[in-house]
């Protein structure tokens, strides 16, 4: 691969993706990679899928973790439902 295409690829990845460093004990990376391969996935896809599945299981998707979404989740947990029949106009 030429230097120009490597540079273009680097710029594309930097613009399109966030980068997360992950540290594991020596030898664990290969174990995880082999397991991911057995699942028909690459290492990155396997780890990403696990994280997303865990977030969905917790009912906190990435969209709901925005500030407004987080406020909504907190407010829903702290308030009782309001009976609209008991509201009075001021």
LINNOR-V659586 format. One line per field, one symbol per residue. ss: DSSP state (a for helix, b for strand, c for the rest). psi: psi as a letter, one per 20 degrees, with the letter a starting at -180 (. if undefined). A space follows every 10 residues. Layout:
ss->???
psi->???
//
This chain:
ss->ccaaaaaaaa aaaaaacccc cccccccaaa aaaaaaaacc ccaaaaaaaa aaaaaaaccc ccaaacaaaa aaaaaaaacc cccaaacccc
psi->prhghggggg gghhhhqqpp ppprqphhgh ggggggghik qrgggggggg ggggghhjkn rhhijrgghg gggghhhiqq qpohhjpqq.
//
